[in-house]
Amino acid sequence: MRFGILGPVEAFTGDHTVPLGQPRHRALLAYLLLHPHRVTTIGQLVAALWGDAAPASARDQIHVGVSALRRSLRALPCGAAVLTTSGGYRLGLDGATVDAHLFADAVATAKQATASGAHARAAALLTDALALWRGEALADVRAAFAAGARQRLSEQRLDAEEQLADAELARGRPEPAIRLLTDLVEQRPLRERLVGRLMLALHGCGRNAEAMQVYEKLRHHLAQEYGADPGPAVRQVHLQLLRGTLRASPPAGRDLGARVVPRQLPAAPAGFVGRRREWAQLDGVLAAQRPHAPTVAAVVGTAGVGKTALALNWAHSVADRFPDGQLYLNLRGFGGGRPMSTTEAVRTLIDAVTDDAHQIPEHLDAQTGLLRSLFAGRRMLLVLDNVRDAEQARPLLPGSAASLTVVTSRHQLPGLVAAEGAEPVLLDLLSAAEARELLSVRLGQRRVADAGAAVDVIVDACARLPLALTVVAARAATYPAFPLGRLADELRPARHGLDPFAGPDTQAGVRAAFRWSYQALSEPGARLFRLLGLHPGPDIAAAAAASLAGVAPRASRLSLLELVQANLVAEHTPGRWSMHDLLRAFAVELAEESLPEQEQAESVRRLVDHLLHTAHAADAVLQPFRSPIVLCPARGGVAVHPVSGLDEALEWFDQERAALLAVVDRAAEAGWDAQVWELAWVLETYLDRRSRWREWHDTQLSALGAAERLGDVSRRAGSHRGVATALSKMGRYDEAYGHHRQGLALSAATGDGQGVARSHRSIAFLLEEQGRYGEALTHARQAMAVSESLGDAMSAARARNLVGWLCAQLGDHVQALEHCRQAARELEEMGNRNALAHTLDSLGFIHRGRGDAELAVAYYLRAVQLYRETGHHYGEAESLIRLGETHQAAGRTEAGAQAWAAASAILDDLPDAAAAQLRGCIPI
């Protein structure tokens, strides 16, 4: 079984061609065939197929294409499969072959045969290899990666054809060499090496006049097109032909002119530490060099993260593996000066590998071809530093498989990864240990060790960014008597922004490094980066970014993608973007410098509206039976994230919790009191489910102040209840009772029956937690009566469960069972799973008190399951503890221990106060 990409993309079983689906699916397969056994991310596949023109549905189309490919491959007797891995997809061939790989392997074997003088064997191998071609490579593929891959494969084909011509000449068969070389020269009339070989072959057949004509034709073309003469190698053949001294055998080697062995690597930056994983990745790239494809490693990361330091230190360590030389070129992609042009870069590299300037043509395409020819057959290491984008680097990449290129860039270079098969080496911030090691190397271990905790403050303030650490270390080294503790005080977060990291050279500090990356952004990308400085959370979603900027979500995604590729933000988890503290400080500076106060306020207000309206929708999913409130309308340009299920609602709240809590304070500072109260209201259910009682208390206290400023008595009553419930959870019962009494009085004064019922029920819970069961039962019965009089079946059922629970606490299991059974039936009919879980827990307690352990266990298990399904971790842990007690009382020690262990595991994820309250109930 064989796959073909040296022509249209096809599969072959024997002599039969097998169809491979739609054009897009064939393109996907072709890319995977070019990189078999390598894990390819969905992002890389999107870049490979569409480049910068990816549609919004690109990821979905990838999934569809993979499914279609799997169906096609399953129908083939090849054992090939598209495998899903943690990082993306991988093509496993399992015995199937690819014509491009067969071709490359044969060419590599032929080179070995030529080196040992077995020219006949080399010619046979090359003839068979070239027979694998069925036209233009990837002839039916129009994806973004195809042009670059097609060019590389074509260069390999040309190289093989030249080798075959050399082999025929070496074995004394100029006639087949003439036929082959004539066709090649017609296709590439300015390729001087081909012309020289054709002249040699013609001479071998005694056709010297024709050889002279071939030379004159080349000279004429070069003069007309570029104003240049043929290079020295071809001129030497011509001169020997004129003198009659030309031998009918190939000239030694492949040189087009005098070659030099460059040693251009700059000194490796001092103080390099850590990066063991990335160093090993570069070692792996070198070890995995294939004989048929050029190898490229792309070291990418944000400004100041140490890309050049890693690339140069590693390059020096492997320099002896590249005997034909090491080249270094700073392309000035980001910095104070103008980025290096392709013309300048190509000419610089040509000058580095040849002493003969006369052979260099004027036209850029011809220079690029000459550069690839000069690299051909040579084992060289090329470091392209500070690359702006893939287009700046692509013309400089060697076509030779023997060479290795290391590219560094602040841009993620998806085009280079997708089209050129570059291996991305993503450089992140240093670990805390590595950051301390860097300071120790710069300042001495003794000084760092003596500074104690001050070093941790410095590391945190520098965000573990190597450039920031280096600037601070340079300042400390300049003043060796300067206490590091004093320096740590100056660097404490939010005190001076980026000022302490400026450095003596204004072009070398952290702010300057960030600004160069920022200045390369498009205007939408730059505007969004500035606005991100206004976002108070640790990370942001696309809908929140869209609202902040007042643009459509698709536009915000494109800008976020640009920022990711510029390494100014990181998509640390799918759909969530973040930046480290120093970049955040830079964004804050830009926002304060360039955004008018009114624009800042409008952006933050849109963000508040986004979070508020999305939280309102998510809260309705968490607690669908809650009496709704009517929100203030969202402003124009606000995107509301759709929330469809319980898990998604909880996940959204978990992700946005920090931002939601922060915008409560922002809204209060701005005087947006209605939004403050509404934000606190939509957070209540979630904070209860996650047992975040301190946050619940603080947000409700802010809501109470807002309600008082608004003069809204009903909202004041609700906020008093919210503050009281949170205080009760924290064990501050006296304060809680005071707020409950105020809430009850306000609700009664305004005739708010539902508020009165809620207050009585909440007071009952408060008294129950203090063991005052008789007083609690009185309030619970009042809550039930008021709810029944209002026809509020849901509130009545919840109050009924509370009455039953309190009866059980007082030993009246008959009344308890009657009330809780009725409550369970009503709540199950209404579909309130969370309230039903409470009631099932009550029934478990009641049956345990009645001596029916088996029925108690059954109810507890059902309660645990419902709590788990609704994300109520605290309730789940409570029921598990009581389940464990029931098992233990029945003599089932192991089952009891298992239930308590499960409860303990849940408590590990609860806030400390909530966990401590329940841990005291676990006897193990």
N, C-alpha and C positions, 0 to 999 in steps of 0.2 A: 504494500500500500504506500502510495507516494502523494504528497501535496506539491503543487506547483505554483510558484510566484514569479518564475523567470518567464513571464508571458502573462496571459490572463490567469486569474486565481482559479485553480481547478484541483480536483482530486482524481487520482488514477488507480484503478484496480486492474492490473494486467494492461491490456490495450484499451480498456474502456474508460471513458471520461464520466465522472459522476457530478451532477449539478450540485451547487452549494448555496442555493437560495438567492435572496435579493441582493442587489449591489451593496447596500449598507452592511448586510451581514457578511458578505465576502470581504469587504474592507476591514471589518472587525477581525475576521479570521486571519487576514493577511498580516495585520499588525501583531497578532499573537504568534503567528508563525515566524515572524522576524525575531521575536524575543521568547522562544520556547523556554519553559521551566522557570521563567522569571515572573515574580508576582507583580502584577500591574494594577494600580489603583483605578477606581472609576474616574477620578479626576484626570489621570494620565490618558485614559481611553477617550474621554471627552475632548481633551486637547488634541489628541492624535487624529480624531475623526473630523473635528470641526474647527480646531484652532481657536481664534478669538471670536468666531461667529457662531458659537454654540447656542442652540435654541434653549428656551426654558425647559423643554421636555427632554433634554439631552440625556440626563441620567436614566429617565424612564426608558428611553430608546435603547440605552446600553443594556438594561435588564432584559428588554424584549429581544434584542439581538443575541444575547448570551443564551436565552432559552431556545431561540430558533437554531442557533449553532449546535446546541446540545442535541436537539432532535435530529439534525442532519448527521452529526457524528455518530449517534447511536445506530444509525442505519448503515454505517460503513464498517467493514471488517478490519479495522485498524487499531482499535484500542485507544484511540485518541479521545480526550475529553477536556472540557473546560471546567476546571476545578475552582471552587470557592475557598478562599483562605481568609484569615483575619484581616489581611491588608488589601484584598481585592480578588483578582482572578489570576489563574495560572493555567497555561496550556500544557497538559501532559500528553506526550506522543506515544509512549509505550510501544515501540517497535515501528511505528510509522516514520517515514522520512520526508524531508523537505528538499526540493531540488536545489535551492540556494545553498543549503548546508552541504549537500553532496558535492556541489560545484566547488565551494570554498575548500572543502577537505581535499578534493582532487588536486586543486591548484597548489595547495600547501605541500602535498606529497610530491607534485611535479617539481617544485622548487628544490626539495631535498634531492630528488633524482638529478636535477641539473647540477647541483653543488657537487655531487659525487661523480659527475661525468657521464651519467646514464641518459644521454640525450634522446635516444630512441624511446625509452620508457617514459621520459618526460613528455615527448610529443604525443604518445599514445594516450597518456592520462589527460593531457590538455584537450586533445581532440574529443575524447569522450565527455569531458566536462563541458565543453562548448556546445556539444550536441544536446545538452539539457535545455538550452535556451529555445524558446518558442516564439520569439519576437521581443518586443519591449517589455521589460520587467514591470509587473503590476499594471499591465496594459488596461485593465478594466476598472482600476481603482482611482477614484477621484477625491479621496479623503485628504485632509490637510497634511498628514505625514508622508503621503505618497511621493511627492516631488523630490524631497530630500532622499528618501530611501531609494527611489528609482535612479537618482544620480549616483549614489554610492554603488549600487549594484552595477550600473553601466561602467563606472570606473574600474570595478573589479573585472568585468568582462573584457574591457580594453586591455587591462594589465595581462590577463590570461592570453589574449590574442597576440600581444607583443612577445610574451614568453614562448608561445608556440612558434612564432616566426624565428625567434632566436634559436630555438631547439632545432628547427629544420635547417637553418644556416649552419649550426654547429655540427650537424651530422652530414653536411655536404649536399643538401637538397634545396638549392635556391629557388627552383621552380614553384613548389607549393608556397614558399615564403613570399615570392613575388605576388602570387594571386591574393594571398591574405593581406599583405601590406598595401597593395594597390587599393583594395576596398577601404582599408582603414584610413589611408591618406585622403581619399575622396571625402570621407566623412569628417575628417579632422585635418584639413590641409595645412594648418599652422602648428601642428604638433611636431616639433623638430626631431624628436627621437625617432618617430615613425619614418620621417623623411630620410634620416640618416640610415636606418635599417633597409629601407627600400633601395637606396643608392647602392648599398653594399650587396644586396641580393642581385640587383641588375648587373653589377660588375661581375659577380660570380658566374653569370650566364654570358659574359662577354658583351653585354649591352650597355657600354660606357656612355654612348651618346644619349641614350634615354635617361641614364643616371644624371648626366649633366642637365638635361631638360627639367628633371624633377627638382634639382637644386635651384635652377633659375626661376622656376615657378614659385618656389617657396620665398626666395629673395624678393621677387616682385610683389607678392602678397604682403609680406611684412613691411616693405617700404611704402606701399599704398595705404595699408590699414593703420600702421602704427609708427611709421617713420623710423623703423629699426632694421638692423641687419640680422642675419641668422646668428645663432649662438656659436661658441667656439667649437663644440663637439661636431656640429654639422660642417662648419667651415674647415675643420681638420680633415674630414672625410673628402670634402671637395678638393682641398689642396693635394691630398695624397692621390686622388684620382687624376688630377692634372699632371702630377709628377710621375705617375705610373708606379707608385709604391704602395698602393692600397692592397691589403690582403683580403682574400675572400672568406673572412671569418668575423664574427661580431667583435666590436671593440670591447675591451675589458670593462666590466662593471656597467653601471647605468648612469654614470655622471653626465650631466649636461654642461658642466663646467667645473672649475676647481672648487672643491668642497673644503669647508672648515668644520671643526668640531666645537660648537659653541658651548660655553660654560657660563650661562648668564644668570643663574639663580642668585638673587640678592641674599645677604646674610639673613639667617632666620631670626625673627624678632626674639629678643631675650625675655625671660620670665614666662615662657610657655609652660602651662600646667594642664593636667587632666586630659580630657577629650579621648579617653581610651576607647570608648565605643566607636566614635567617628574615625579614629585612627585605624581601628580594626576593620572598619567598613572600607576605607581606602585600600588597606592591604588586600581585602577581598576582591576589590575591583581589579587590582593588579594581578592577583592570582587567577582571576577568571577571564583574563584576556583570551579572546578567541582568535584563531588564525585567519578568519575570513571577514572580520569587521573591526573598524576602529573603536577604541575604547575611550569613553569620556566620563569623568566624574564631575558633578556639579555641586560644589560646596556653597550652600546658600544659607542666609540668615540675616537678621536685622543689623542695622548699623552698629558697629562697635562690639560685635559679638565674638570677633577673633577669627574671621574666615581666612584672612591672609596669613595670620600666624600659624594656623593649622596647616594650610596648603604648603607653605614654605618649609616648615619644620619637617613635615612628612616628605616633601620632595627631596630635601637634602638627605634624608635617611635612605632613599632608594635611588639616588643619583647614579650609583655604580651599576644599576641594572639597565642603564640606557647609555651604552658606549658611544653612540653617535651624537650625543650632546643633550644639553638641557637648555631650553629657551624660557625666557620670562618676558611678559609684556603686560604693562599696566594700561588698560584700555580707557582709564579715566571716566568710566561710566557714571560715577557719582563723585562729586568733588567741586572744588572751586573753579576748575578750568573747563575747557571745551572737551567733550568726549572725543577720543581718537577716531578718526574716520577709517573706513575700510581700506581705502587707498593707502593711507599712511601706515596702517597696521600690516597690510600685506607686504608693502615695500620693506618695512622694518624687518620682518621675518625672513624675507628673501635675502636681504643684506647679511643677515646673521648666519646663513647656511651656505653662502657661496661668495667667493672673492671676485667673480667675474661680473661686473656691472653692465658690460656691453650686451649681454644676452637678455636683459630685462626689457620686455615690451612696454609700450606706453599704455595700452588699453587694459582696464581693470580685469576684465574677464580672462584675458591672456595671462595677466600676472597671477591671477588665482590658479589657473591651470598650471602655470610654471611652479608655483609654490607646492602644489600637490605632487608634481613630478619630482621636485627636489626632496620631498619627504619620502617618496616611494622607496621601499626596500630598506629604509633606515629605521633604527630603533631609537626614538627620541622621546624625551619628556617635554611637554609644552605646558606651561602655567600661564593661563590667561586670567589676569587679576582684575577685579573691579569692573566686571562686565555689566553693561547697562541692560541688555536684553539679548534674546536668542539671536536676533538678526545681526547684532554686532559680532557675535562669536562665530556664527555658522560658516562664513567664508574662510575662516582661518583654520578650521579643523582639518587635520591630515586625513587623506584618504587611505593611508597605509595602515594595515592592521597591526604593524609592529610598534607603532607609536602610541603613547598615552597622553591624553590631555586632561588637565585639571583646571576647571573654570571656577572662579569665585564671583559671587554676585549678591547684591541685596534683593534682587528679583528672583523669584522661584524658578524662572526659565522653563515653564511647562512645554513650550515649543521644542526646546532642546531635548527634554526628557522624552517627549512623545515621538518626535520625528527622527532624532539622532540616537535614540537609545541611551541617552546619558543616565548614569546612576546618580540619583539625588542623595546628597549627604547633608541632612538638615541639621544646622548648628543652632542649638538653643542656648539659654543662659547657663552659666556654670552652676554646679551644685554648690551648696553652702560649704562643703568640705573643700572643693576645688577653689572656691573664692578665697578661703582662708589660706590655702596653699599658695595662691598667687601673691597674697600680701606677705606671706612668710618669705617667699623667694625674693621679693622686692625690698623688704624691710628687715629681714633677718628673723629667724625663728624665736630668738629670745625676746625681742621687742614685741612681737605679736603675742607670744605666750603671756608676757607680763601684763598686757593690756586687758586680759580677761574678757568680760562681757562687752567691752567697748568695741571689740573686733566684730562681734555679732551685729551690733548696731550699724557699723560701717558697711558690712556686707549687705544688710537689709536695705540701707539707704541707697547703696549702689545698684540695687536690684539684681545683684550677681552678674552685672554686665561687665565684661573684661575691660572695655575702654574706660568706664567710670572708675573701676577699681585701680586701673593704671594711673589715671589722672590724680586720684586721691593719694596713691602710693608715692607718686612723684613729688607731691607737695609735702608729704610726711618725710620723705627721704631728704628733701632740701633743708628741713628743719629737724634734725635728729633729736633735739631736746624737747621738741613739741610733744606734749602728752597725747597719745591716741584717744584718750578719753575726752579731751577738749575738742579734738577733731570730730569725734562721734557726736558730741552735743551740737556742733554746727551743722552736721549732716542729717539730723533727725528729720523724718518725713514732714513735708508741708511747711518747713521753716523758710527755706530759701529757694525752693524750686530747683532749677538746674544751675544756678549760679556757682555753687561749690565745685561743679564739674567742668568749668570753662577751660581751665588750663592756661598756661602762659601764652600759648599760641592760639589765637582766636579761631584759626582754621582747623585746629586739631582737637577741640573739646567735644563733649558729648552733644551739646546743643548744635554745634556746626555740623556734626555728623548726621544728626537727625534731620536738620534743615535741608541738607543735600538730597536726602531721600524724599522729603516732602516736596521739594521744588520740582521733582521729576513727575509728580502726579498730574493727572488731568484736573480740570477745575471741579467737576463733581466729586472726584475722589478726595481732593484737597479740602473741599468744603465739609465733606462728611468727617474727615479726620479731625478738623477743627471742632466740629459739633460733638464728636465723641468725648471731648474734654468736658462736656456738660453732663454726660451720663454718669450717675452716681454709683452704678452697680459694678461688680467685678468683671462682668462680661455682658454681651448684648446679642439679641436675636435680630434677624433681618427685619421683622415687622417693627420692632422698637427703633431700629436705625432709620427705617423709612419714615416713621412718625417724627423722629427727631429732626430729620431733614425736610419733612413735608413733601416727599416724593413717593412714587409708586414702589411697592416692594421689589419688583424686578430691577428697577433702577438702583435701589439700595444694595441689592445683591451684587450687581455688576461693580459698584463702587467698593463694596467689601472685598470682592474678588481681587480688584486692583490693589487694595491695601494689603491683602494677604500676599499677593505676588511680589509686592514691594517690601514684604516683611516688616510692615508697620503695625499690623495686627496679626493674630494667629487664630485659625479656626481650631480651637483646642478640643472641641467635641463637635460632632455634626450639627450645624445650624447655630453654633454659639461662637462669638468672636471676642477676643480679649487682647490686652496689651500689658506689658510690664510697667511698673510704677514710673520709671523715668520717661518712657514714651507717653504715659498718661500725663505726667507733669508738662511735657512739651506740648501736648494737645491743649491742655488748660491754658498755657501761655499764649498759644496761637488764638484760642477763643477770646481771651481777654484783650489781646492786641488788635484783632481784626473784626470782631463781631460787635456791632452796636448792642447796648443793653436791651433795647426793645426786641432785637432779633433773638438774643439769648433767651429772653423771657418767653417769647412765642414758641421757641423750640422746646424749652422745658415744659411749657404748658401742653404742647402736643404729646410729649412723652408721658406726662401725667395722664392725659386722656386715654392714650393707648393702654397703659397699665391698668387704669381704673376700669375701662370698658371690657378689656379682656379678662380681668380678675372677676368682674361681675358675672360674665358668662361662665367662667370656670367654677365660681362659687355655686351657681345654679346647678351645675353637674354634681358637685360634692353634696349639696343639701337642697334637692329639688323641692322639698316641702316647706322651705323657709318663706315667710311672707316677703315678697319682693319690694324693692324700693325703686323709685324712678330717678335715674341719674341725670345730671346736667348733660346736655347734648355735647358730643365730641366735636372738636373744631375740624375745619377742613384740612386735609392732608394727613389725617390720623388713620392708621391701619390697625384694625382689630384682628388679633390672631384667633382663628377658629379653634374651638376646643370641643372635641366630640365625645370623649369617654372619661371615666373616672381616673384611669391610670394617667391619661394625658393631662387631665386637670391637675392632679397632684404633682406630676412632673413639671408642669409649667410653673406652678406656685413654688416648687423647690428651686427651680432655676432662677426665678425672678424675685425670690424673697428679699434678698439684700437690696435690690433696686426699689421694690415696693416700700420697704421700711424707710429707705432714704428719701423717697419722693414725698412721704408723709411730712417729713421735716421740711423739705423744700417748699411744699405747698403751704405749710404753716408760715414759713418765713415770707413767702410772697403774698400772704393774705388771702389765699384761695380757700376760705373756710369750708365752703360746701364740699369741695373735693377732699379736704382733710377728713371730714366726717364720713364721706362715702368710702374713701379708701380704708378707713378703720373698719367700717361695716363689712366690706367684702373680704377682709382678712380674717374675720372672727372664726369662721368654720375651719379654715385651713390651720390657723395657729392652734386651735383646740385639737385638731387631729394630730398635729405634730408635737403637741405638749410644749409649745413655746410660750409659756405663760408670762415671762418677763416682757417679751415683745408684745404680747396681747395687752398687757397692762399699759405699756407705754403708748401704744397706738390709740387705745381707748381714752387715755388721759389727754392726748392731743385732740381727739374727737370731742371730748367734753369741753375743752377750752373753745374749740371752734363753734360748738353748739351754743355756748353761752354768748359768744360774740355775735352769732346770728340771731340770738333771741328766740330760738326754736325750742319750745318746752318739750315737745315730744322727743326730739333728738337728744336733749339733755337727759331725759329719763332713760333712754336706751343706752347712752354712754355711761351713766351711773351704774346700770346693770352690768355692762361690759367690764368696767373697772372693778366692780365688786366680785364678779365671777373669777377674774384673773387673780385678784388678791386672795380669794378663798382657796384657789388651787395652790397658791404659794404659802398657805397656812397663816396668813395675816387676817385673822377672822374678825377682829374688832373693827379694823378699817373697812373690811368688806361689808360688815353689817351696816355701818354708817352709810355707805353708798347705796346699799339695797333699800334702806328706809327712805332715802331721798328719791330714788327712782320710783318706789311704790307711791309715795306722796304725790309726785309730779304726774304720774299716770292716772291716779285717782282724781286729781284736781281737773284734769282735762277730759275725763270720761273715756279714757283709753282702756277699754276692758281687756284687750289682748295684752297690753303692757302690764296691767294689774296681775293677770294670770301668770305672766312670765316672772314678775317680781316675786310672787308667792312661791312659785316653783323653785326659783333660784335661792330664796331664803331657806326653803326646806332642805335643799342640797347643802347649804352652808351649815345649818344646824345639825344635819345628819353627820357631817364630817367631824363635828365636835362631840358626837355621841348623844346629842339632845334629841332623842328619837320622838318623844311625845310631842314636843314643841314643833318639830319638823313635820310630824304627821298632820298637825292642825293646818299648817300652811299648805301642805300638799293637797289636803281635802278642799281648801279654799280655791286653790288653782284649778282643781278638777271641776268644781262647781261653776266657777266663772266661765271656764272654757265650754262646758256643756250648755250654759245659758246663752252663750254667743253662737252656738252651733259649730264651734271649732273642733271638729272631730279629731284632728291630728294632735292638737295641744291637749285635748281631754285624754286621749289614749296615753300620751307620754306622762301626764300627771297621774293617771290611773296606775301605771307601772310603778311610779314613785310611791304612791300610797301602798301598793302591795309590798314593795321592798321594805318600807318602814314598818309595816305590820309584821313582816318576818323578823325584823330586828327586835321587835317587841315580843316575839314568841307566838304571835297569832298566825299560825301557818294556814289555817282554814281560810281566813279573810285574805291573807296574802296570796294564796293559790288562786282564789276566785278572781281577784283584781288582775293579777298578772296574766292568767290565761286569757281573760277577756281582752286585755291590752295587746297581747301577742296576736290574737285573731284579727283585731282591728288594724294593727300596724302591718301585718302581713298582707291583708287585703289592700291597704293603701300603698304598699310597696316601699315603706320607709325602712330600708335595711339597717341603717345605723341605729335607729331607735329600737328596732326589733332585736338587734344584738344586745342592747342594754336589758331588754325584757327577758330574753333567753338566759342571760346571766343571772337575772333575778330568780327565774324559775329553777335554775341549777342550785342556787343557794337555798331556795325553799325546800326542794326535794332532799337536799343533803340534811337539812334540819328535820325533815320528816323521817329520816333514816333510810331513804331509798337512794343508795349510792349509784346504782346503775343508771337510773333515770337522771340523776344529777350530772353524771359524766356525759350523758348524751346531750343534755342541754348546754353544758359548758363547751363541748366540742362544736356544736352548731354556732354558739356565740363567737368562739374563736375564729371560725371560718368566715362569718359575716364581718367581724372586725377587720380581718385580714383583707377581705375583698373591698372594704370601704376605706382602707388605708388608715384606720384608727389604731395606731400602734400601742398607745397607752391602754386603751380598752382591751386590746388583745392580750397584753401582758397581764393585766388584772385578772382576766378570765383564766389564763393559763396558771396563774398562782393559785387561784381557788380550785382549779382542776387538780393541781398537784396536791393540795390539801385533802381533797376528797379521795384521791387514790391512796394517799398515805393512811388516812383514817380507815380505809377498807383493807389495809394490809398489803396494798400493791406498791411496795417501796420503789421498785425500779421504774414503774410507770409514773409515779409521783416525781421522782428525780428527773425524768425526761421532760416532764411538763415544766418544772422549775428551771431546768437548763435552757429550754426554749424561751421562757420569759426573760431569763438573764441575758440571752443573746439579743433580744429586742431592746432591752434597757441600754445596751452598749451604744445604740444609735439614738437614744433620747437625750435631750439636754440634761445637764448635770442635776438640776434641781428636781426635775421629774423623775429621773432615774433613781436618785437617792431616796425619794419618797417611797418608791415601790420596792427597792432592794431590801429595805428593812423588813418587808413582809416575806422574804424568801429565807427559809431556815437553813439554806446550804450556801 
